[in-house]
Amino acid sequence: MKLTFESILNECNRLAQEGQALEQATWLKSRLVKIRVDYENGVIDEKTYHKKELEILDELRKAGV
């Protein structure tokens, strides 16, 4: 019984972590879109855009997305 409960708990934790990773990836991707729009609207320059883009892409890579 204890092993079954632990297995269920482990699966719940795994699903929660998976959900958090997906949520983080969605948030990071929305940041990419926002900086692209800011660049296209002249809010940020090309150098800033590329710097921020690389930072976000690195975060996505670290998140395993």
A tleap script that builds the chain and sets N, CA, C and O, in Angstrom:
source leaprc.protein.ff14SB
mol = sequence {
  NMET LYS LEU THR PHE GLU SER ILE LEU ASN
  GLU CYS ASN ARG LEU ALA GLN GLU GLY GLN
  ALA LEU GLU GLN ALA THR TRP LEU LYS SER
  ARG LEU VAL LYS ILE ARG VAL ASP TYR GLU
  ASN GLY VAL ILE ASP GLU LYS THR TYR HIE
  LYS LYS GLU LEU GLU ILE LEU ASP GLU LEU
  ARG LYS ALA GLY CVAL
}
set mol.1.N position { 0.825 -1.193 0.000 }
set mol.1.CA position { 0.000 0.000 0.000 }
set mol.1.C position { 0.875 1.264 0.000 }
set mol.1.O position { 0.603 2.230 -0.713 }
set mol.2.N position { 1.943 1.224 0.832 }
set mol.2.CA position { 2.828 2.380 0.919 }
set mol.2.C position { 3.507 2.650 -0.412 }
set mol.2.O position { 3.633 3.803 -0.823 }
set mol.3.N position { 3.951 1.587 -1.095 }
set mol.3.CA position { 4.603 1.759 -2.391 }
set mol.3.C position { 3.640 2.343 -3.419 }
set mol.3.O position { 4.038 3.168 -4.241 }
set mol.4.N position { 2.403 1.930 -3.379 }
set mol.4.CA position { 1.413 2.449 -4.307 }
set mol.4.C position { 1.192 3.939 -4.063 }
set mol.4.O position { 1.141 4.728 -5.007 }
set mol.5.N position { 1.063 4.319 -2.792 }
set mol.5.CA position { 0.882 5.725 -2.459 }
set mol.5.C position { 2.092 6.549 -2.899 }
set mol.5.O position { 1.932 7.633 -3.459 }
set mol.6.N position { 3.295 6.041 -2.650 }
set mol.6.CA position { 4.508 6.740 -3.063 }
set mol.6.C position { 4.582 6.875 -4.580 }
set mol.6.O position { 5.006 7.908 -5.097 }
set mol.7.N position { 4.171 5.839 -5.284 }
set mol.7.CA position { 4.169 5.889 -6.747 }
set mol.7.C position { 3.197 6.947 -7.252 }
set mol.7.O position { 3.510 7.699 -8.175 }
set mol.8.N position { 2.023 7.001 -6.644 }
set mol.8.CA position { 1.021 8.004 -7.031 }
set mol.8.C position { 1.554 9.405 -6.733 }
set mol.8.O position { 1.434 10.311 -7.557 }
set mol.9.N position { 2.137 9.570 -5.562 }
set mol.9.CA position { 2.696 10.863 -5.179 }
set mol.9.C position { 3.822 11.272 -6.125 }
set mol.9.O position { 3.894 12.433 -6.528 }
set mol.10.N position { 4.688 10.352 -6.478 }
set mol.10.CA position { 5.777 10.643 -7.417 }
set mol.10.C position { 5.239 11.053 -8.780 }
set mol.10.O position { 5.765 11.973 -9.406 }
set mol.11.N position { 4.209 10.384 -9.234 }
set mol.11.CA position { 3.610 10.727 -10.527 }
set mol.11.C position { 2.966 12.109 -10.473 }
set mol.11.O position { 3.084 12.884 -11.422 }
set mol.12.N position { 2.296 12.419 -9.387 }
set mol.12.CA position { 1.699 13.748 -9.225 }
set mol.12.C position { 2.778 14.831 -9.240 }
set mol.12.O position { 2.617 15.873 -9.876 }
set mol.13.N position { 3.867 14.572 -8.538 }
set mol.13.CA position { 4.978 15.535 -8.525 }
set mol.13.C position { 5.585 15.698 -9.909 }
set mol.13.O position { 5.927 16.809 -10.313 }
set mol.14.N position { 5.718 14.600 -10.634 }
set mol.14.CA position { 6.265 14.663 -11.990 }
set mol.14.C position { 5.358 15.488 -12.902 }
set mol.14.O position { 5.830 16.309 -13.687 }
set mol.15.N position { 4.061 15.258 -12.787 }
set mol.15.CA position { 3.110 16.009 -13.603 }
set mol.15.C position { 3.119 17.496 -13.239 }
set mol.15.O position { 3.006 18.352 -14.116 }
set mol.16.N position { 3.251 17.795 -11.965 }
set mol.16.CA position { 3.319 19.195 -11.530 }
set mol.16.C position { 4.563 19.869 -12.093 }
set mol.16.O position { 4.493 21.002 -12.567 }
set mol.17.N position { 5.693 19.186 -12.044 }
set mol.17.CA position { 6.932 19.743 -12.592 }
set mol.17.C position { 6.832 19.931 -14.094 }
set mol.17.O position { 7.321 20.922 -14.637 }
set mol.18.N position { 6.206 18.992 -14.756 }
set mol.18.CA position { 6.017 19.094 -16.207 }
set mol.18.C position { 5.146 20.307 -16.537 }
set mol.18.O position { 5.423 21.041 -17.486 }
set mol.19.N position { 4.097 20.508 -15.751 }
set mol.19.CA position { 3.215 21.659 -15.947 }
set mol.19.C position { 3.942 22.971 -15.717 }
set mol.19.O position { 3.744 23.933 -16.459 }
set mol.20.N position { 4.780 23.017 -14.695 }
set mol.20.CA position { 5.554 24.225 -14.418 }
set mol.20.C position { 6.532 24.518 -15.550 }
set mol.20.O position { 6.717 25.676 -15.926 }
set mol.21.N position { 7.151 23.489 -16.088 }
set mol.21.CA position { 8.089 23.672 -17.193 }
set mol.21.C position { 7.362 24.213 -18.422 }
set mol.21.O position { 7.872 25.092 -19.117 }
set mol.22.N position { 6.182 23.689 -18.681 }
set mol.22.CA position { 5.390 24.161 -19.818 }
set mol.22.C position { 4.968 25.611 -19.617 }
set mol.22.O position { 5.011 26.412 -20.550 }
set mol.23.N position { 4.565 25.942 -18.405 }
set mol.23.CA position { 4.171 27.314 -18.093 }
set mol.23.C position { 5.355 28.268 -18.262 }
set mol.23.O position { 5.197 29.365 -18.799 }
set mol.24.N position { 6.532 27.858 -17.808 }
set mol.24.CA position { 7.725 28.685 -17.947 }
set mol.24.C position { 8.078 28.874 -19.428 }
set mol.24.O position { 8.430 29.975 -19.852 }
set mol.25.N position { 7.982 27.806 -20.199 }
set mol.25.CA position { 8.283 27.890 -21.629 }
set mol.25.C position { 7.319 28.851 -22.324 }
set mol.25.O position { 7.733 29.644 -23.170 }
set mol.26.N position { 6.054 28.781 -21.974 }
set mol.26.CA position { 5.056 29.675 -22.568 }
set mol.26.C position { 5.374 31.121 -22.228 }
set mol.26.O position { 5.287 32.001 -23.084 }
set mol.27.N position { 5.744 31.366 -20.969 }
set mol.27.CA position { 6.079 32.716 -20.525 }
set mol.27.C position { 7.310 33.234 -21.271 }
set mol.27.O position { 7.330 34.382 -21.715 }
set mol.28.N position { 8.329 32.394 -21.409 }
set mol.28.CA position { 9.542 32.807 -22.114 }
set mol.28.C position { 9.258 33.097 -23.586 }
set mol.28.O position { 9.789 34.055 -24.148 }
set mol.29.N position { 8.432 32.278 -24.198 }
set mol.29.CA position { 8.088 32.500 -25.607 }
set mol.29.C position { 7.308 33.799 -25.776 }
set mol.29.O position { 7.472 34.494 -26.778 }
set mol.30.N position { 6.462 34.130 -24.804 }
set mol.30.CA position { 5.725 35.398 -24.877 }
set mol.30.C position { 6.687 36.574 -24.726 }
set mol.30.O position { 6.477 37.627 -25.328 }
set mol.31.N position { 7.746 36.400 -23.925 }
set mol.31.CA position { 8.769 37.445 -23.802 }
set mol.31.C position { 9.478 37.645 -25.140 }
set mol.31.O position { 9.794 38.772 -25.522 }
set mol.32.N position { 9.728 36.529 -25.854 }
set mol.32.CA position { 10.351 36.653 -27.184 }
set mol.32.C position { 9.483 37.478 -28.124 }
set mol.32.O position { 9.982 38.341 -28.847 }
set mol.33.N position { 8.199 37.209 -28.109 }
set mol.33.CA position { 7.272 37.951 -28.970 }
set mol.33.C position { 7.265 39.421 -28.575 }
set mol.33.O position { 7.280 40.300 -29.438 }
set mol.34.N position { 7.242 39.690 -27.276 }
set mol.34.CA position { 7.196 41.077 -26.815 }
set mol.34.C position { 8.434 41.855 -27.237 }
set mol.34.O position { 8.319 42.987 -27.707 }
set mol.35.N position { 9.616 41.266 -27.078 }
set mol.35.CA position { 10.805 42.026 -27.481 }
set mol.35.C position { 10.855 42.215 -28.995 }
set mol.35.O position { 11.377 43.217 -29.484 }
set mol.36.N position { 10.309 41.243 -29.736 }
set mol.36.CA position { 10.255 41.393 -31.200 }
set mol.36.C position { 9.358 42.571 -31.576 }
set mol.36.O position { 9.702 43.375 -32.442 }
set mol.37.N position { 8.209 42.661 -30.916 }
set mol.37.CA position { 7.286 43.772 -31.167 }
set mol.37.C position { 7.929 45.093 -30.752 }
set mol.37.O position { 7.818 46.093 -31.461 }
set mol.38.N position { 8.601 45.091 -29.598 }
set mol.38.CA position { 9.282 46.307 -29.152 }
set mol.38.C position { 10.336 46.745 -30.167 }
set mol.38.O position { 10.482 47.935 -30.446 }
set mol.39.N position { 11.066 45.777 -30.715 }
set mol.39.CA position { 12.081 46.097 -31.724 }
set mol.39.C position { 11.436 46.653 -32.989 }
set mol.39.O position { 11.894 47.657 -33.535 }
set mol.40.N position { 10.384 46.006 -33.449 }
set mol.40.CA position { 9.715 46.454 -34.670 }
set mol.40.C position { 9.067 47.826 -34.502 }
set mol.40.O position { 8.939 48.577 -35.469 }
set mol.41.N position { 8.658 48.155 -33.273 }
set mol.41.CA position { 8.038 49.459 -33.013 }
set mol.41.C position { 9.065 50.523 -32.636 }
set mol.41.O position { 8.697 51.665 -32.358 }
set mol.42.N position { 10.345 50.164 -32.623 }
set mol.42.CA position { 11.387 51.129 -32.331 }
set mol.42.C position { 11.582 51.420 -30.849 }
set mol.42.O position { 12.269 52.376 -30.489 }
set mol.43.N position { 10.982 50.601 -29.988 }
set mol.43.CA position { 11.130 50.806 -28.549 }
set mol.43.C position { 12.533 50.427 -28.090 }
set mol.43.O position { 13.103 51.076 -27.212 }
set mol.44.N position { 13.090 49.368 -28.690 }
set mol.44.CA position { 14.457 48.957 -28.384 }
set mol.44.C position { 15.250 48.878 -29.684 }
set mol.44.O position { 14.687 48.667 -30.758 }
set mol.45.N position { 16.554 49.050 -29.572 }
set mol.45.CA position { 17.391 48.989 -30.770 }
set mol.45.C position { 17.785 47.535 -31.081 }
set mol.45.O position { 17.501 46.618 -30.311 }
set mol.46.N position { 18.440 47.357 -32.224 }
set mol.46.CA position { 18.787 46.023 -32.689 }
set mol.46.C position { 19.733 45.302 -31.727 }
set mol.46.O position { 19.579 44.107 -31.473 }
set mol.47.N position { 20.695 46.027 -31.203 }
set mol.47.CA position { 21.663 45.429 -30.282 }
set mol.47.C position { 20.958 44.906 -29.024 }
set mol.47.O position { 21.221 43.788 -28.582 }
set mol.48.N position { 20.073 45.707 -28.458 }
set mol.48.CA position { 19.316 45.302 -27.266 }
set mol.48.C position { 18.422 44.116 -27.588 }
set mol.48.O position { 18.310 43.177 -26.800 }
set mol.49.N position { 17.786 44.168 -28.759 }
set mol.49.CA position { 16.912 43.071 -29.173 }
set mol.49.C position { 17.684 41.750 -29.228 }
set mol.49.O position { 17.240 40.744 -28.676 }
set mol.50.N position { 18.827 41.757 -29.888 }
set mol.50.CA position { 19.603 40.522 -30.032 }
set mol.50.C position { 20.125 40.033 -28.680 }
set mol.50.O position { 20.157 38.829 -28.425 }
set mol.51.N position { 20.528 40.955 -27.825 }
set mol.51.CA position { 21.017 40.580 -26.499 }
set mol.51.C position { 19.909 39.901 -25.693 }
set mol.51.O position { 20.114 38.834 -25.114 }
set mol.52.N position { 18.738 40.529 -25.662 }
set mol.52.CA position { 17.617 39.962 -24.915 }
set mol.52.C position { 17.147 38.645 -25.529 }
set mol.52.O position { 16.798 37.708 -24.812 }
set mol.53.N position { 17.141 38.582 -26.845 }
set mol.53.CA position { 16.737 37.362 -27.530 }
set mol.53.C position { 17.642 36.195 -27.132 }
set mol.53.O position { 17.160 35.104 -26.829 }
set mol.54.N position { 18.949 36.431 -27.134 }
set mol.54.CA position { 19.900 35.382 -26.756 }
set mol.54.C position { 19.701 34.947 -25.300 }
set mol.54.O position { 19.790 33.761 -24.984 }
set mol.55.N position { 19.433 35.909 -24.423 }
set mol.55.CA position { 19.201 35.585 -23.013 }
set mol.55.C position { 17.968 34.678 -22.860 }
set mol.55.O position { 18.001 33.688 -22.129 }
set mol.56.N position { 16.898 35.030 -23.551 }
set mol.56.CA position { 15.660 34.254 -23.453 }
set mol.56.C position { 15.841 32.872 -24.070 }
set mol.56.O position { 15.389 31.875 -23.507 }
set mol.57.N position { 16.496 32.808 -25.218 }
set mol.57.CA position { 16.736 31.512 -25.857 }
set mol.57.C position { 17.600 30.622 -24.972 }
set mol.57.O position { 17.402 29.408 -24.930 }
set mol.58.N position { 18.559 31.222 -24.264 }
set mol.58.CA position { 19.384 30.460 -23.330 }
set mol.58.C position { 18.534 29.916 -22.181 }
set mol.58.O position { 18.707 28.772 -21.762 }
set mol.59.N position { 17.620 30.740 -21.679 }
set mol.59.CA position { 16.713 30.288 -20.621 }
set mol.59.C position { 15.835 29.129 -21.104 }
set mol.59.O position { 15.603 28.165 -20.374 }
set mol.60.N position { 15.355 29.239 -22.336 }
set mol.60.CA position { 14.546 28.159 -22.920 }
set mol.60.C position { 15.355 26.881 -23.041 }
set mol.60.O position { 14.856 25.792 -22.759 }
set mol.61.N position { 16.592 27.016 -23.458 }
set mol.61.CA position { 17.465 25.845 -23.586 }
set mol.61.C position { 17.689 25.195 -22.222 }
set mol.61.O position { 17.631 23.973 -22.089 }
set mol.62.N position { 17.942 26.020 -21.219 }
set mol.62.CA position { 18.154 25.486 -19.865 }
set mol.62.C position { 16.902 24.813 -19.322 }
set mol.62.O position { 16.985 23.867 -18.540 }
set mol.63.N position { 15.750 25.304 -19.739 }
set mol.63.CA position { 14.478 24.726 -19.286 }
set mol.63.C position { 14.180 23.429 -20.044 }
set mol.63.O position { 13.238 22.710 -19.710 }
set mol.64.N position { 14.978 23.143 -21.053 }
set mol.64.CA position { 14.787 21.903 -21.804 }
set mol.64.C position { 13.681 21.957 -22.833 }
set mol.64.O position { 13.073 20.944 -23.179 }
set mol.65.N position { 13.432 23.174 -23.319 }
set mol.65.CA position { 12.348 23.346 -24.300 }
set mol.65.C position { 12.932 23.471 -25.676 }
set mol.65.O position { 12.193 23.623 -26.649 }
savepdb mol mol.pdb
quit
